[in-house]
Amino acid sequence: MMNLSPKQMILIAVGLLVLGVLLPFLMVMDVLESTFFLNFFSYACQVSGLVLGMIGAFSIVKINRNKR
C-alpha cells in the first residue's frame, strides 16, 4: 500500500465522496447520460471514499492514543 498520511487519506476520501455525490446529481439533471459504467463508478467512489475516510480517521485516533 502507498505510504499516505492519515490527513492525506481523509483528503482523498473527501474528494471521492464529493465525486460520488456529484456524478449522480449530474445524471439526474441530465447533464451526463446515465450509463451502467458511470453508475457503478459513482457507487465505487462513494464506497471507497467512505472506507478510506474511516481508515484515515482510525489512523489519527491510533496515532493520538500512542502519543499518550
N, C-alpha and C positions, 0 to 999 in steps of 0.2 A: 504494500500500500504506500501511497505517497506520504511524505512527511509534511503534513499540514498541521498548523497550529489550530487549537480549538476555535479561535476567533475567525480564522480563515474558513474553517468548516462551516461555521454559522453564517458567514457572509455568502458563501456559495449556496448554502441551503436556502437563504432568503431569496437569492436570485432564481433558484429552481422553483421555489414556491410561487413567486411572482409570475414566472413564465407559465407555470401550471394553472394559474388563475386567469392570466391574460389571454392565453390561447382559446379556452372555451368561450370567454367573453367575446373575442373577435369572431368566433364561429357563430355565436348566437346573433351578433349584429350583422351577419352576412358579409363581413369584410374578408374572411377566409372561408374557403369551401371546407365543409366538414367531411373529412375522409377517415377511413379506419386507421391509417398510419398516424394522422395528426391527433386523433382522439387517443390512441394508445400512447403516443409520445407525451401528450399533455398529462395523462394519468401517471406515466412513468416519472415525469418531472415532479409531480406532486408527492408521490410516494418516496422517491429518492431524496427529495428536499426535506421531507419530514424525518426520514431515518438519519440523514446526515446531520440535521439540526439537533436531533436528540443525542447522537453520538458526541457532537461538539459540546452540548450542554453538560452531558455526563462527564466529559473530559475536564471541563472547567471545574466542576464540583470536585472531582478526584484530585486535581492539582491543588485546589484550595484546602482540601482536607489533609493532604500530605504536608502542607506548609505548617500546619498547627502542631 
